Amino acid sequence: MIDVTLYKNSSDNYQGFMLNGHAGAADYGKDIVCAAVSVLVINTVNSLETFTAEPFSLENDSSGGYLKLEFEHNELSKEAGILMDSMVLGLQGIRDHGNKKYIRIIFKEV
């Protein structure tokens, strides 16, 4: 199962996110749930880097299905917030289309 934890502060601003695990919906290389989540998250990271000036740190280990992004500021730019909302919308869409046993989305206040 892929666990997605989205970190928000008390003002409802994203502070970052972490993904851990593999969907296990199919054999390695044929798992479309894992592929969809990976493409969505990697595109979000690339978009944050390309289209915003939002500073963040990134850790990842593709073999373990681990990625962690932490924003350096407590309040995001409007553009970064929209990109994060878009990623969450996509992840919820993947989960809600018959994939609840492969992806879990958790919001955590930090």
Salt bridges, closest charged atoms under 4 A:
ASP3 OD1 - ARG104 NE 2.54
ASP12 OD1 - LYS8 NZ 3.13
GLU54 OE2 - HIS73 ND1 3.71
ASP96 OD1 - ARG95 NE 2.77
